[in-house]
Amino acid sequence: MIFNSHDEIILQGATGAEGSRMLAWMKQAGARVVAGVTPGKGGQEIFGTPIFNSVSDARIQFPRATISCTVVPPLAALGAVQEALAAGITFIHLLTDLVPVRDCILIRTAARTHGAFILGPGSIGVISSGVRIGYLGGEHPFENLTTGDVALISSSGGMLNELLHACVAEKIGIHSAWGVGGALVPATSIAEMVARLDTEPEIKTIGIFIEHGNPFLFTPTMYNKKIVLLIAGHSMALLPKGIAYGHAGALLDDGVADIASLEKYGMVCTQTVEEFVKHL
């Protein structure tokens, strides 16, 4: 759960328009992207980073690289993840959105089979211990961020950036920020993300942006850390059930969450960014 500036990263899909853009952003933010992967493009170089035909080829040259940032088309996402896992990658950030639900299920299953940790599909990325993987935080994420004991989680990349901005304005120190992605079947759910962060001794408070319909809201439990929720979409109570609203992960099936029940488990429930930051 903790990254450092020495971690070596492989970027799958590095020669595409989105991949090359992410490569530039990550490198200028200090990430050690040691290799890119695009089948058939091996031997090329982008921004001083060598390109390989496969993840296994890249790992032969860079055996310490166990992190992959994956920027490929939706129908190629499953194959890219399977390739990375087979090559020994243990952490995968999957930016790709609109991955078919069946492939999302197979990605989630593969992660558990290999004992790997995957953020996504549709994850904006992660910031942890001064390392940024993905797009989270913009082009220069560390210009204003300060280190602290608050961790942030969100299925929405845009809202995660908004919460980081609000924390900077109030001088709240950030331990880490995690975009789990908005897929209907995420590789790592919000509940699983909270369970992981709940064991980190450096974290005191976990702030979560979440939408009504997310399973986390209907299976409350007690945590060691203070949990502050920003729950969006109270008007969804008026809408038809069984339909996905907002992010695909927010399926309005059981209705809106019971705020009183969540607060019984020690969670602080808020409705605005200002209120959320105040409780952080």
Secondary structure as GFF3:
##gff-version 3
##sequence-region A 1 280
A	DSSP	beta_strand	8	12	.	.	.	ID=ss1
A	DSSP	alpha_helix	17	28	.	.	.	ID=ss2
A	DSSP	beta_strand	32	37	.	.	.	ID=ss3
A	DSSP	beta_strand	45	46	.	.	.	ID=ss4
A	DSSP	beta_strand	49	52	.	.	.	ID=ss5
A	DSSP	alpha_helix	55	61	.	.	.	ID=ss6
A	DSSP	beta_strand	67	70	.	.	.	ID=ss7
A	DSSP	three_ten_helix	74	76	.	.	.	ID=ss8
A	DSSP	alpha_helix	77	86	.	.	.	ID=ss9
A	DSSP	beta_strand	91	94	.	.	.	ID=ss10
A	DSSP	alpha_helix	101	114	.	.	.	ID=ss11
A	DSSP	beta_strand	117	119	.	.	.	ID=ss12
A	DSSP	beta_strand	125	128	.	.	.	ID=ss13
A	DSSP	beta_strand	131	134	.	.	.	ID=ss14
A	DSSP	beta_strand	147	154	.	.	.	ID=ss15
A	DSSP	alpha_helix	157	169	.	.	.	ID=ss16
A	DSSP	beta_strand	174	179	.	.	.	ID=ss17
A	DSSP	alpha_helix	190	197	.	.	.	ID=ss18
A	DSSP	beta_strand	205	211	.	.	.	ID=ss19
A	DSSP	three_ten_helix	215	218	.	.	.	ID=ss20
A	DSSP	beta_strand	226	232	.	.	.	ID=ss21
A	DSSP	three_ten_helix	234	238	.	.	.	ID=ss22
A	DSSP	beta_strand	243	244	.	.	.	ID=ss23
A	DSSP	beta_strand	251	252	.	.	.	ID=ss24
A	DSSP	alpha_helix	259	264	.	.	.	ID=ss25
A	DSSP	beta_strand	267	270	.	.	.	ID=ss26
A	DSSP	alpha_helix	273	279	.	.	.	ID=ss27
###
